[in-house]
Amino acid sequence: MNPVSDVAARAAEAAAPVAHSIPLYWFLVVAVVLFAIGSAGVLARRNALTVLMSVEIMLNAVNLAFLAFAREWGNMHGHVVTFFVIAVAAAEAAIGLALVLGLFRHKKSVNLDELTALRN
């Protein structure tokens, strides 16, 4: 067999659309549920650590949606955006935990209601 035609056949096979066993809407339903749970955690909780975890859940829901669309359309754009979101989430976690530690040292609590009273 000719090695050039073998490479061309493999490239054509890789470029062909792939039949997926899990439909796109299942991924999107999970992403919406995760985003709703994260939103509820941000809006309902007063603990700063719980709010930070809820924001992370929301970012992971967005990542899941990006990756689901990238899988459906067969390109890498969703993966690239997901890497940027992961980098932002890591920076957010580091800065957020530093703020929580500063709040705890100053107020001996991680209650977000006490953030407004940091002037005293």
HULINNOR-V602032 format. One record per residue. D_FIRST is the distance of its C-alpha to the first C-alpha in Angstrom with 2 decimals. Layout:
d_first: [D_FIRST,D_FIRST]
This chain:
d_first: [0.00,3.76,6.30,8.82,7.80,7.31,10.74,12.13,11.55,13.25,15.92,16.67,17.02,19.31,21.34,22.00,25.50,25.91,28.31,30.98,33.08,36.14,37.62,38.70,42.39,42.53,41.59,44.14,46.82,46.40,46.53,49.70,51.32,50.61,51.97,55.05,55.71,55.44,57.75,60.26,60.23,60.88,63.66,65.38,65.39,67.71,66.06,64.04,61.44,60.84,60.51,57.93,55.90,56.18,54.87,51.87,51.24,51.42,48.93,46.50,46.93,45.98,42.92,41.86,42.27,40.27,37.38,37.54,37.34,34.50,32.58,33.51,32.59,29.43,30.59,31.97,35.43,37.12,35.83,37.25,40.59,40.67,40.39,43.35,45.32,44.76,46.05,49.06,49.70,49.75,52.23,54.27,54.49,55.65,58.24,59.34,59.94,61.88,64.04,64.61,65.68,68.03,69.48,70.00,71.73,73.99,74.83,73.98,72.00,68.63,70.17,69.03,72.50,73.80,71.49,73.96,76.73,75.17,77.86,80.45]
